[in-house]
């Protein structure tokens, strides 16, 4: 076992500092009283008040979170089904094509994905707006959800499902009662990843957006081109707080789920 050296500690600290000090500065300067983000003029919460008065910004945030929740939910369901097919059914006719289509968005540049979806919607004469962004986000987040759930299904003990089926459970009930509770931490992780990717996306949303469907990253990017305002720092701080709270809630749910599964395994082992 390798000893934890000062070099390793310094490298780790430098890496964390590089990642999190800019975020910390962003949060601190969201409370800056000065209009300039480069000049500190004391503590103030006025920019949060300015943020709440900006109706266009609030509308963009509402659109972003609605798209994020809906796309993450649909992408997680489809990704879970795709992972089950890839793990449980092995080789079948068209399996290579199916797996390639599932994993393609992982390696496809966002600008190519956005342009191809734009051409598709134009060819179908589909009015671009909320629903086109939603479909676009589902298409590129589903593969990430599939990868996360698939990694859990690979190590899943299928004898538990076989025992439930032998005792008379239907396949659907077996999945809901046995399989889903066991893979629930992976499903929650997949949902969180899909949600984070959705609310963070700028490139694909820019290609597939339309009137009345401006997302928060698009709004922030538009404002930043005219100059960075502490109001943008306030918006970013709120988004960080929301995502952090969601991650904490997901971690708590995952922990309780794992503890419950461990208790059930111990009870099953103790039962003669």
Buried (B, 14 or more C-beta within 10 A) or exposed (E): EEEEEEEEEEEEEEEEEEEEEEEEEBBEBBBBBEEEBEEEEEEBEBBBEBBEEBEEBBBBBEBBBEBBBBBBBBBBBBBBBBBBBBBEEEEEEEEEEBBEEBBEBEEBEBEEBBBBBBEBBEEEEBEBBBBBBBBBBBBBBBBBBBBBBBBBBEEBEEEBBEEBBEEEBEEEEBBEEBBEBBBBBBBBBBBBBBBBBBBBBBBBBBBBBBEEBBBBBBBBEEBEEEEBBBBBBBBBBBBBEBBEEBBEEBBEEBEEBEEEBEEEEEEEEEEE
